[in-house]
C-alpha cells in the first residue's frame, strides 16, 4: 500500500485537486511515444489546466501487444511526486489494508481506480460502472474507458479524442500481402 506524508499533511489541498474541474491542454492525444523504461509500452503525457494547481500532467500508457492493458494517471510534481489519481485496467489486485474497511472488502481486483484517504494511505476502489459486468467489459476499450477516467477525475472531456494506434492500419497480419481493393469493381 502506498503512503504519502505530503497528502496526509495537506489533505484539504489534495481533496481540492481531486474535486476541482480540470481542462486538458488539447482535445486530441495520440499514443505515439514509447515509455523509456518499458519499450513494450506506448505512453503519452499532456498538461492539464487546473485553477489552483500548476504543472499537472495527464498520462496514458498502454501495452503495445495487449490492448486491454492500460493506465491513466494524474500527477502534480510540485505538490507530490506520486500519482495523485490513477486507473489500472489490469494487473494484480490491490489490498486496502486500512482498518476502516471490512476485511472482506479489502481485496480490490483490477480494473480499479486509486486515490488517497485523509490518513495519506492510497486505496483502490471500483465505480458502479466497474462493478457492472456489461459496463466493465465495454470499459476494456481504452477509447471508451478514457471518458470514464476523465469523468471520475473531473476532467472536461467534451470532444476529446484518443488515438491509441497512430500510424497503424487495422489490417490482419494474414492479410498483409493481399490487396485490400481486390475484388472491388469501381464504376466509371
Order of alpha helices (4+ residues) and beta strands (2+ residues): alpha-alpha-beta-beta-beta-beta-beta-beta-beta-beta-beta-beta-beta-alpha-alpha-alpha-beta-beta
